[in-house]
Every structure is written in structure tokens, then in C-alpha cells.
Amino acid sequence: MNPGLASLQAYPFERLRQLLQDVTPPALPLVDFSIGEPRQQAPELVAQALTASLQQGLAEYPKVLGELTLRRAMAAWASRRFSLPSGFLDPDCCILPVNGTREALFSIAQTLVDPCQEPKALVLMPNPFYQIYEGAALLAGAEPYYLNCDPVSGQPDYHAIPEAIWQRAALIYVNSPHNPTGAALDQDALAWLIAQTRRHGVVLAVDECYSEIYFRDAPVGVLAVAAATGSLEGVLSFHSLSKRSSIPGARSGFVAGDPAVLARFLRYRTYLGAAMPPFIQAASLAAWGDEEHVAQSRRTYARKFAAAQDILGGHLDIALPDGGFYLWPEVGDGEAFTRALFASKHVRCLPGAYLARHAHGLHPGQERVRIALVGSEEECIEGLQRIRDFLDNHPLKSSQSKESAWHS
């Protein structure tokens, strides 16, 4: 058996199930803020494209490389979104359709890490993080190296990474906008990362699956910053329709970037058999070609955040993120808060401790919870009001009161 399996921690939602299994909630409908799964209605044009191609799509093996028409649509979208020079993103070699960014983010580490390297290769990642980054590193035979997010900026201080760490690194995962802090990296930060990773021969994998859920300026994309250098060397950008188009069940996305890296990634995925079904390709083609449903989705999320600020602003530090759909408030003991809230109001959130690790003397998730505003507006408002009612009886006044209140 693969010895790396023993090093994997339980997934956050399994830990949450265990945390709440002995708690009896009140007889109220569950409001589930725990999982970042958009529950908005799928765009009609996507559903129509899928059903129209379903019968034909069952009669043939899909290509791992995907259809050229889809790759061209993905390249065209990215070129429009990030104002790329004409021809910079060649759909023949710089775009690879994937079955959601989760699959791709995991597989890229298996492609790039040398499992025989001594000492072990390092895979750098923000802390807190999407747990796939950690699992990918461990099963590739690498060692995760956690970069604590600053509580103010919401991103790691990449300039503080020691030279010795860069020398051992094979891959760095960057998440912008970040899950769960919502913080995006600006052009200068991404430019510095591109230069630094190129200097050390490290692949820069930028998870941008939340890039289309924003409320002020559109987040800067790594492809735009790479274009300013005239090269895609060492740069990969991951995008998904799960968040952008609210179709997580389609498991559809793409990776764009360095053609040399993508050629190796294609070879790995060919043996893996990770090909997107033709009917999902047809649905994806429709989604990448339309922006109105994305703008409408942004407006819906903006209303949810406005409601969160109005309802909880007097109780918790509720800031509008650069992107994404998460609240990341500080509550003291996150696990105890989650249990007490569930027991009192039948509202489920996720302890921040389940999204982070203790590293460099700190645990950046221990005193926080993640609240995903992914349900309908009505459901989100109902859940937020229940949290406010809960906090009215358990007011946050100091670190000491935060921790003692949930255990009372």
C-alpha cells in the first residue's frame, strides 16, 4: 500500500462530521455554511448545451487533450479576461481542459515532483489552504511547507521565504483570491513570484478558481503578469467553472501556461485516463462563451455580503473580500463555536483549524471559522440572522470571553 496514505489527515468535512456527531440541534431547517459548493441555479444555456450533446457524447471516447473548439474558447476567454496579447495563449499547446481544478491541482504535483529526491522536495503552500495541495504533496513523495497567511493582508509574506527553502522547492501553490481569506495578490506580488520561481526552477501553480467572484476591481491574473515578461515559463494558471458558473457537478476547468510543463502534464493525464466527457465539453464551451450569467452571479453574491455586513457587522469583523464567497471571522475557539452554534441554531460552519496546520509557532486557523455564502439569498439571510441571535446571547468582548462563552 502507498505509505503516503498514512500521512493524509482526515478531510475537513469528515472532521466536521465527527465534531458534530453527538450534538442534537433544534428542530429548525439546517442552514449549511460549511462547504464551498455553489447552490445557485445552473445557467440555462449550459444545461441546454449539455442535454443537446448528451446522446452523441455517449458514443465516443473523449480525448484527454479535449476538442480544439473548447481549447480555443478557453484561450479566448482568458485572453479577453486578462487582456493578453494576440496569440500569447496558443490553444494547441498552452491550454489543457481538466476535470475541475481539484483533479488538476492534485495531479500536477504527481507530474512535477521527483519522489526520489533527497532530501525530499518541498511543495510550498499558503496556510490556511485547500487541503488538496497538502495531499498532492504527500502522495507525490514531497514534504509540504506551510506559509502562514498574515491576518491583516490575508496572504503569506512570500518575501520571507528562506533561500534554503527555495532551493529545495519543486512547486509552489498560490491561491488568489485566497480560500478562505478572500485576499488577492496584486501585480507586483505576482511579478515578484514569477521572477523568484524562475530563478530557482520552481513551477508556480496559481489557483485562480475564485477570480470571477469579486465586488470591486477584477483580481489580477498571473497570465497577465506573465504576458508582461513575454513568456509563460514556469507559470500555470488554474480556472474552474464550479465557482464562475455555479456548475460544480460538471467538474470542468482548465490549466493554462508553460507549454513544456503542460506537455508533461498531458502525458501523465493520458495514462491516468482523465478526459472530460464530450457532453461536459459542450456545456463548458457554452459557459466560457457567456459573461452575463457570471455578472448576474456576482450581483447575487454582492447582495449576500451586504446582508452579512448589515446583520453581523455589529458582532463580528465582516470585511468585503477581494474575491470568493467566504466570511473568515475571528471567534476564539473555532471548534467550540461551531458546536455551540450548531447545537443552538442548527447552523453549520467550518472550524478554521480544519483548513490550516500549526506551523512556525502559529496556527492561523485556530480562532476562526469559515462561513460559505453559497445558498440562496433567503437561506443565507436566515442563517446569518440565526448567527446574530446566537451572538446576542454569547457576545464577543475579548479573547477570554470568546473561548469561555462557547463552553458555557
C-alpha positions in Angstrom: 0.0 0.0 0.0 1.2 3.5 -0.7 2.8 4.7 2.5 1.9 8.3 1.7 -1.8 7.4 2.5 -0.9 7.1 6.2 0.3 10.7 6.3 -3.0 12.1 5.0 -5.2 13.9 7.5 -8.9 13.4 7.5 -10.7 15.8 5.1 -12.2 18.9 6.7 -15.8 17.7 6.2 -15.1 14.3 7.8 -13.6 16.1 10.8 -16.7 18.3 11.0 -19.0 15.3 10.9 -17.1 13.8 13.8 -17.2 17.1 15.7 -21.0 17.3 15.5 -22.0 13.7 15.6 -23.1 13.8 19.2 -24.8 17.2 19.0 -28.6 17.3 18.8 -29.6 20.5 17.0 -33.0 22.3 17.5 -36.0 21.4 15.2 -35.1 24.1 12.7 -34.2 23.6 9.0 -30.4 23.1 8.6 -28.6 26.1 7.2 -25.3 24.8 5.9 -22.5 27.3 5.5 -19.7 24.6 5.8 -18.9 23.7 2.2 -17.9 25.9 -0.6 -20.3 24.4 -3.1 -22.4 27.0 -5.1 -26.0 26.1 -4.9 -27.3 28.7 -7.3 -29.2 27.5 -10.4 -27.0 26.5 -13.3 -27.2 28.8 -16.3 -29.9 27.7 -18.8 -27.6 27.9 -21.8 -25.2 25.5 -20.1 -27.9 23.0 -19.3 -29.2 23.2 -22.9 -25.8 22.6 -24.4 -25.3 19.6 -22.2 -28.6 17.9 -23.0 -28.3 18.6 -26.7 -25.0 16.8 -26.9 -25.7 14.0 -24.4 -26.7 11.3 -26.8 -23.8 11.8 -29.2 -21.4 12.3 -26.3 -22.0 8.8 -25.0 -20.9 7.2 -28.2 -17.2 8.0 -28.3 -14.2 8.1 -26.1 -13.2 11.6 -25.1 -9.8 13.0 -25.8 -7.6 13.9 -22.9 -6.5 17.0 -24.8 -10.1 17.9 -25.3 -11.6 19.3 -28.5 -9.8 22.1 -30.2 -13.0 24.2 -30.3 -13.1 24.0 -26.5 -9.5 24.9 -26.1 -9.9 27.8 -28.4 -12.9 29.0 -26.3 -10.9 28.7 -23.1 -7.9 30.6 -24.6 -10.3 33.3 -26.0 -11.9 33.8 -22.6 -8.6 34.0 -20.8 -7.2 36.4 -23.4 -10.3 38.7 -23.0 -10.3 38.5 -19.2 -6.6 39.2 -18.7 -6.0 41.4 -21.8 -3.4 39.1 -23.2 -1.6 39.9 -26.5 -2.9 38.2 -29.6 -1.5 34.7 -29.9 0.1 34.7 -26.5 -2.0 31.8 -25.3 -1.8 29.1 -28.0 -4.7 26.7 -27.7 -2.6 24.0 -29.3 0.0 23.8 -26.5 -0.8 26.3 -23.7 -4.3 25.1 -22.7 -5.4 21.8 -21.2 -9.0 21.1 -20.2 -9.3 19.3 -16.8 -12.0 17.7 -14.8 -12.2 20.5 -12.3 -9.3 22.3 -10.6 -9.3 19.8 -7.8 -8.2 17.0 -10.1 -5.6 19.2 -11.8 -4.1 20.7 -8.7 -3.6 17.2 -7.3 -2.2 15.7 -10.5 0.3 18.5 -11.2 2.3 17.6 -8.1 2.5 13.9 -9.3 3.8 15.2 -12.6 6.4 17.6 -11.3 7.8 16.1 -8.0 10.8 13.8 -8.1 9.9 11.2 -5.4 13.5 10.0 -5.2 14.9 13.5 -4.3 17.0 13.6 -1.1 16.3 15.4 1.0 12.6 15.4 0.0 11.4 18.0 -2.4 9.3 20.8 -0.8 5.9 21.8 -2.1 5.1 25.3 -0.8 1.5 26.3 0.0 -0.4 29.0 1.9 -1.6 28.3 5.4 -4.7 28.0 5.6 -5.0 26.2 2.4 -7.2 24.0 0.1 -6.4 20.5 1.5 -5.7 19.1 -2.0 -2.4 21.0 -2.0 -1.2 19.1 1.1 -2.5 15.7 -0.1 -0.9 16.2 -3.5 2.5 16.9 -2.0 2.4 14.0 0.4 1.3 11.4 -2.2 3.9 12.7 -4.6 6.6 11.9 -2.1 7.3 15.6 -1.2 7.2 17.5 2.1 4.6 20.3 2.5 6.0 23.6 3.6 3.4 25.9 5.1 3.4 29.7 4.5 1.3 31.3 7.2 -1.1 33.9 5.9 -0.8 37.3 7.5 -4.0 38.1 9.5 -4.2 41.6 8.0 -3.2 41.0 4.4 -4.8 37.5 4.1 -1.8 36.3 2.1 1.6 34.9 3.0 4.7 37.1 3.1 6.4 35.4 0.1 9.5 37.6 0.5 10.2 36.0 3.9 10.7 32.5 2.4 14.3 31.5 3.2 16.7 30.9 0.4 17.3 27.3 1.6 13.6 26.6 1.2 13.5 27.9 -2.4 16.5 25.7 -3.2 14.6 22.5 -2.1 11.2 23.5 -3.6 9.8 21.9 -6.7 6.4 23.5 -6.8 4.6 26.4 -5.1 0.8 26.6 -4.8 -0.6 30.1 -4.7 -4.3 30.8 -4.2 -5.6 34.2 -5.4 -8.2 35.1 -4.4 -7.5 33.0 -1.4 -9.7 30.4 0.2 -10.7 31.3 2.9 -9.4 34.8 3.4 -10.6 36.2 0.1 -7.4 38.2 -0.4 -6.0 38.6 -3.9 -2.4 39.2 -4.9 -1.6 42.3 -6.9 0.5 42.7 -10.0 3.7 43.5 -8.1 3.4 40.4 -5.8 2.7 38.1 -8.8 5.6 39.6 -10.8 8.0 39.0 -7.9 6.8 35.4 -7.6 7.3 34.8 -11.3 10.8 36.1 -11.1 11.7 34.2 -7.9 10.3 30.9 -9.1 12.1 31.2 -12.4 15.3 32.0 -10.7 15.0 28.7 -8.7 13.5 26.5 -11.3 10.2 26.1 -9.3 6.9 25.8 -11.0 4.4 28.4 -9.9 0.8 27.0 -9.8 -1.7 29.7 -9.3 -5.2 28.5 -8.3 -7.5 31.2 -9.5 -10.8 29.4 -9.3 -12.4 32.4 -7.4 -11.2 35.0 -9.8 -14.6 35.7 -11.2 -16.4 36.3 -7.9 -15.3 39.9 -7.0 -17.0 43.1 -5.8 -14.7 45.9 -6.7 -11.9 45.6 -9.3 -11.4 42.3 -11.0 -8.4 40.4 -9.5 -5.2 40.5 -11.4 -4.4 37.2 -13.1 -1.0 35.6 -13.3 -1.3 35.1 -17.1 -1.5 38.9 -17.5 1.6 39.4 -15.4 3.5 36.6 -17.3 2.5 38.2 -20.6 4.3 41.4 -19.4 7.5 39.3 -19.3 6.8 37.9 -22.8 6.9 34.3 -21.6 4.9 31.6 -19.8 8.0 29.8 -18.5 7.3 28.1 -15.2 3.8 29.5 -14.8 0.5 27.7 -14.6 -3.0 29.2 -14.1 -5.9 27.0 -12.9 -9.5 28.0 -13.6 -12.8 26.4 -12.9 -16.5 26.6 -13.9 -17.6 25.3 -10.5 -17.4 28.8 -8.9 -17.5 31.0 -12.0 -20.6 29.4 -13.5 -22.1 27.6 -10.5 -21.9 24.2 -12.0 -19.7 22.2 -9.6 -21.3 18.9 -10.7 -19.8 19.4 -14.2 -16.2 19.1 -12.8 -14.9 21.3 -15.6 -11.9 23.7 -15.8 -8.6 24.3 -17.5 -4.9 24.8 -16.9 -3.1 27.4 -18.9 0.6 28.2 -19.0 4.0 26.9 -19.8 3.7 24.6 -22.9 6.7 22.5 -21.8 5.1 21.7 -18.4 1.7 21.1 -20.0 3.2 18.6 -22.4 4.4 16.5 -19.4 1.2 17.0 -17.6 -0.7 15.8 -20.7 1.4 12.6 -20.8 0.6 12.0 -17.1 -3.1 12.6 -17.6 -3.2 10.3 -20.6 -2.1 7.4 -18.5 -4.4 8.5 -15.7 -7.4 8.5 -18.2 -8.5 11.9 -17.0 -10.5 13.0 -20.1 -13.5 15.4 -20.0 -16.7 13.7 -21.4 -17.9 15.3 -24.7 -21.2 16.5 -23.3 -19.4 18.3 -20.5 -17.1 19.8 -23.1 -20.2 21.1 -24.9 -21.6 22.6 -21.7 -18.2 24.1 -20.9 -17.9 25.6 -24.4 -21.2 27.4 -23.8 -20.2 28.6 -20.3 -16.8 30.1 -21.3 -18.5 32.0 -24.1 -21.0 33.8 -21.9 -20.4 36.6 -19.3 -23.9 37.7 -18.4 -24.6 34.7 -16.1 -21.3 35.4 -14.4 -22.1 39.1 -13.8 -25.5 38.1 -12.5 -23.9 35.7 -10.1 -21.6 38.5 -8.9 -24.6 40.7 -8.2 -26.2 37.9 -6.1 -23.0 37.4 -4.0 -22.7 41.1 -3.5 -26.2 41.2 -2.0 -25.3 38.3 0.3 -22.2 40.1 1.5 -24.2 43.3 2.0 -26.7 41.3 4.1 -23.8 39.7 6.1 -22.3 43.2 6.9 -25.7 44.5 7.9 -26.7 41.5 10.0 -23.4 40.6 11.6 -21.4 43.8 11.3 -22.1 44.8 14.9 -20.9 41.4 16.2 -18.1 40.2 14.0 -15.4 41.7 11.8 -17.1 41.2 8.4 -15.0 42.6 5.6 -15.8 42.5 1.9 -13.1 40.2 0.4 -11.2 40.8 -2.9 -12.9 37.7 -4.2 -14.7 34.5 -3.3 -17.7 33.8 -1.2 -16.4 33.2 2.3 -16.6 35.0 5.6 -13.5 34.3 7.8 -14.3 35.9 11.2 -12.3 35.5 14.4 -14.4 33.9 17.1 -12.0 32.4 19.6 -12.1 28.6 19.8 -13.4 27.8 16.3 -14.4 24.2 17.1 -16.3 25.1 20.2 -18.0 27.9 18.4 -19.1 25.6 15.6 -20.5 23.0 18.1 -22.3 25.6 20.2 -23.8 27.3 17.1 -25.0 24.0 15.7 -26.5 23.0 19.0 -28.3 26.3 19.5 -29.4 27.3 15.9 -28.9 24.3 13.6 -26.4 26.3 11.5 -23.3 24.6 10.3 -20.0 26.3 9.6 -16.4 25.0 9.3 -13.8 25.5 12.0 -10.8 27.3 10.6 -8.5 24.8 12.3 -9.6 22.2 9.8 -8.2 24.3 6.9 -4.8 25.1 8.4 -1.8 23.5 10.2 0.3 24.6 13.1 3.5 26.0 11.5 6.3 28.2 12.6 4.9 28.6 16.1 1.4 29.7 14.9 -1.9 28.1 13.9 -3.6 30.7 11.6 -7.0 29.0 11.6 -7.5 28.0 15.2 -9.5 31.0 16.3 -11.6 31.4 13.1 -14.5 29.8 11.3 -15.3 29.7 7.6 -18.8 30.7 6.5 -19.6 30.0 2.9 -22.4 32.2 1.4 -23.3 29.7 -1.2 -27.0 29.0 -0.6 -29.9 31.1 -1.8 -30.2 34.7 -0.6 -33.1 33.7 1.6 -31.3 30.8 3.1 -28.1 32.9 3.7 -30.1 35.7 5.4 -31.9 33.2 7.6 -28.6 31.6 8.7 -26.9 35.0 9.3 -29.8 36.1 11.4 -29.6 32.9 13.5 -25.8 33.6 14.0 -26.7 37.1 15.1 -29.2 35.8 17.6 -26.7 33.3 18.9 -24.1 36.0 19.3 -26.6 38.2 21.1 -26.6 35.6 23.9 -22.8 35.0 23.6 -21.3 38.4 22.9 -17.7 38.6 21.8 -15.8 41.0 24.1 -12.3 39.6 24.5 -10.3 36.5 23.7 -11.1 35.1 27.1 -14.8 35.6 26.7 -14.7 34.2 23.2 -13.3 30.9 24.4 -15.4 30.6 27.6 -18.7 31.5 26.0 -18.8 28.5 23.7 -18.1 26.1 26.5 -20.8 27.6 28.8 
